[in-house]
Amino acid sequence: MTQPDDLQQLLNAVATGLVSPDTAFQKLKYLDYEPVGDFAKIDHHRTVRTGFPEVIWGPGKTPEQIVEIFQAMLPHQNCVMATRIEPLVYDRLLPHLPQLQYYAKARICAVQNPVPDRLLHPGQIGLISAGTADLSIAEEAAVTATLSGFSVHRLWDVGVAGIHRLLQNRDAIAKADVLIVVAGMEGALASVVAGLADCPVIAVPTSVGYGASFNGLAPLLTMLNSCAPGIGVVNIDNGFGAAMLAGQILRTAVRINCGDPKP
């Protein structure tokens, strides 16, 4: 009971007498959050507040804890996702969650219920990766955005060391409504893309690089100090956060274009 439409339908059913107040109370009992054991509190209300449901952060949790959290979230969400799940952890989850899908490059596992096309969000997210070594973070962003209902177009291995590869994809860059640029080393790719694009650019520094890149600090500073306007920067290796920011940008743009008042 976390989707706004479901909540409205329940309230309407109570108003018309189709559902008793006691039954409605049971459905709404964990509207804000639901405790899972003594280790987690599931934020069922997050979709209503922010537009996107809670996602499970995998590191630091045992497989058994992740399974319990999945099972608590599944009745309430169309898609339940866990990030930074290593293959050995996935192998331990699968016997308990046979419908679980694993996206190995992104290290994401998810259970999805079929969602009608009408629920998919309009707009296109362009995802640009500098090199093959950046793919795990780029795929984290791509899979997160796709599971959240957005259209994603990938451009992989188009870094500035061979800039002709990027320039050959100018049409794809022009078609994007928001761009996520993932790069390690010195992180110059985001500045170059922002100089070509007429849409917001979200820069993701990665921890890929030689010693002087300081595990992503060098590309982070390059992106923060970019002379190209229109760039927002997320933290090192935060592909998930970049996808969520891109999604919020597109959702806000749709609401403004449709003239819908903010709830």
Secondary structure, DSSP 8 states (H G I E B T S, - for coil): --SHHHHHHHHHHHHHTSS-HHHHHHHHTTSS-EEETTTEEE-TTHHHHHSS---EE-TTS-HHHHHHHHHHHTTT-SEEEEES--HHHHHHHTTT-TT-EEETTTTEEEEE----GGGS--SEEEEEESSGGGHHHHHHHHHHHHHTT-EEEEE-S--GGGHHHHHTTHHHHHH-SEEEEEE-TT-THHHHHHTT-SS-EEEEE-S-S-GGGGGGHHHHHHHHT-SSSSEEE--TT-HHHHHHHHHHHHHHHHHHHHT----
